[in-house]
Amino acid sequence: MKKLSLIILLFCLLGCDTDEEVSVYTGNEQQYALSQASNFPVNGFVVFRERRDNLTEIKISLTGTEGDINHPAHLHYGNISNPDADMALLLTPVNGNTGESISLANALNDETPMTYDDFINFDGHIKIHQDDGPNKNVILALGNIGSAAN
């Protein structure tokens, strides 16, 4: 009887773990393609992920980048057909070694509040530049997002 009680107690202790990890994400996400935009073979995608803390994670993943350079990344208003579109949001630069960038946002540069739904319905595009110096006009990759992607 003591063995049975000990076994039941052990199962209760193992089965009653209350330290379950709760994800910071809601499970909602939207992905958009980023296409090569210059002679450099750089392309990839951007994923918008809804977080439970009312922020949106914007993750850029590129192939073809290399080296210890950070490539500026921006969210611009309107479709990619407008090369002089104003910047809506400065994103975290893409690391050349990893090809990745992660930004967290809940507003645009002008402090317009933005939710996850606002971002995935935004009429805009993303550009990744070669650098922020003499080659800042070289666009490595770009792609429409939100309503501009439809």
C-alpha positions as CSV (number, residue, x, y, z in Angstrom):
1,M,0.0,0.0,0.0
2,K,2.9,2.4,0.8
3,K,4.3,1.7,-2.7
4,L,1.0,2.5,-4.4
5,S,0.7,5.7,-2.4
6,L,4.2,6.7,-3.3
7,I,3.6,6.0,-7.0
8,I,0.3,8.1,-7.0
9,L,2.1,10.9,-5.2
10,L,4.9,10.8,-7.8
11,F,2.5,11.0,-10.7
12,C,0.6,13.9,-9.1
13,L,3.9,15.8,-8.6
14,L,5.0,15.2,-12.1
15,G,1.6,15.9,-13.7
16,C,0.9,19.1,-11.8
17,D,3.7,21.3,-13.3
18,T,2.4,24.9,-13.3
19,D,5.5,26.4,-14.8
20,E,4.3,26.1,-18.4
21,E,5.8,28.6,-20.7
22,V,3.4,31.0,-22.2
23,S,4.4,32.3,-25.6
24,V,4.8,36.0,-26.2
25,Y,3.1,35.5,-29.6
26,T,-0.6,35.2,-30.3
27,G,0.0,32.8,-33.3
28,N,-1.0,35.4,-35.9
29,E,1.7,36.1,-38.5
30,Q,2.0,37.3,-42.1
31,Q,4.9,36.8,-44.4
32,Y,5.9,38.9,-47.5
33,A,8.6,38.2,-50.1
34,L,11.6,40.5,-50.4
35,S,13.1,40.5,-53.9
36,Q,16.5,41.2,-55.3
37,A,16.7,44.9,-56.2
38,S,20.3,45.4,-57.5
39,N,23.2,43.4,-58.9
40,F,23.8,41.9,-55.5
41,P,22.0,38.5,-55.2
42,V,20.1,39.4,-52.0
43,N,16.5,38.3,-51.3
44,G,14.4,36.8,-48.6
45,F,11.2,37.6,-46.7
46,V,9.8,39.7,-43.8
47,V,7.4,38.2,-41.2
48,F,5.1,40.3,-39.1
49,R,4.2,38.5,-35.8
50,E,1.5,39.6,-33.4
51,R,2.7,39.7,-29.7
52,R,0.6,39.5,-26.6
53,D,2.2,42.8,-25.3
54,N,0.6,44.8,-28.1
55,L,3.8,45.0,-30.1
56,T,4.4,43.7,-33.5
57,E,7.6,41.8,-34.3
58,I,9.0,42.6,-37.8
59,K,11.6,40.0,-38.7
60,I,13.6,40.3,-41.9
61,S,15.5,37.2,-43.1
62,L,17.8,37.6,-46.1
63,T,20.1,35.3,-48.1
64,G,23.1,36.7,-49.9
65,T,24.4,39.2,-47.2
66,E,27.8,38.8,-45.7
67,G,30.4,40.6,-43.6
68,D,30.4,42.9,-40.7
69,I,28.1,45.5,-42.3
70,N,24.7,46.5,-41.1
71,H,22.2,47.2,-43.9
72,P,19.7,49.9,-43.1
73,A,16.1,48.7,-43.3
74,H,13.0,50.9,-43.6
75,L,9.2,50.6,-43.9
76,H,8.0,53.1,-46.6
77,Y,4.6,54.4,-47.5
78,G,3.0,53.2,-50.7
79,N,4.0,50.7,-53.4
80,I,7.6,49.9,-54.5
81,S,6.7,51.7,-57.8
82,N,7.4,55.0,-56.0
83,P,11.2,55.2,-55.5
84,D,10.9,58.4,-53.5
85,A,8.3,57.3,-51.0
86,D,8.6,58.7,-47.5
87,M,9.9,56.5,-44.7
88,A,7.1,55.4,-42.3
89,L,9.3,53.5,-39.8
90,L,13.0,53.0,-39.3
91,L,13.7,49.3,-38.7
92,T,16.6,47.6,-37.0
93,P,19.4,47.2,-39.6
94,V,20.0,43.8,-41.1
95,N,23.1,42.1,-39.8
96,G,25.3,41.2,-42.8
97,N,26.7,38.1,-41.1
98,T,23.3,36.6,-40.3
99,G,21.0,38.3,-42.8
100,E,18.5,39.0,-40.0
101,S,16.9,41.9,-38.3
102,I,14.2,42.0,-35.6
103,S,12.3,45.2,-34.8
104,L,9.4,45.6,-32.3
105,A,6.9,48.3,-33.0
106,N,3.5,49.7,-32.0
107,A,3.8,53.1,-33.8
108,L,5.2,54.7,-36.9
109,N,7.9,57.4,-36.9
110,D,5.3,60.1,-36.6
111,E,3.9,58.3,-33.5
112,T,0.8,57.0,-35.3
113,P,-0.3,54.0,-33.2
114,M,-0.1,50.7,-35.1
115,T,-1.5,47.3,-34.2
116,Y,-0.6,44.0,-35.8
117,D,-3.7,44.3,-38.0
118,D,-2.7,47.9,-39.0
119,F,0.7,46.6,-40.1
120,I,-0.6,43.7,-42.2
121,N,-3.1,46.1,-43.8
122,F,-0.6,49.0,-44.3
123,D,-0.1,50.3,-47.8
124,G,3.6,50.2,-47.8
125,H,6.9,48.5,-48.8
126,I,10.2,47.5,-47.2
127,K,13.6,48.4,-48.5
128,I,17.0,47.2,-47.4
129,H,19.9,49.4,-48.4
130,Q,23.5,48.5,-48.9
131,D,24.7,50.9,-46.3
132,D,24.0,54.3,-44.8
133,G,27.1,56.0,-46.4
134,P,28.1,56.4,-50.0
135,N,26.0,53.3,-51.2
136,K,22.8,54.3,-49.4
137,N,21.0,54.6,-52.7
138,V,21.7,50.9,-53.6
139,I,18.7,48.9,-52.6
140,L,19.6,45.3,-51.9
141,A,16.1,43.9,-51.5
142,L,12.6,45.2,-51.4
143,G,9.0,44.1,-51.3
144,N,5.4,45.3,-50.9
145,I,3.5,44.6,-47.7
146,G,0.0,44.9,-46.5
147,S,-2.6,46.3,-49.0
148,A,0.3,47.1,-51.4
149,A,1.1,43.4,-51.7
150,N,-2.4,42.5,-52.8
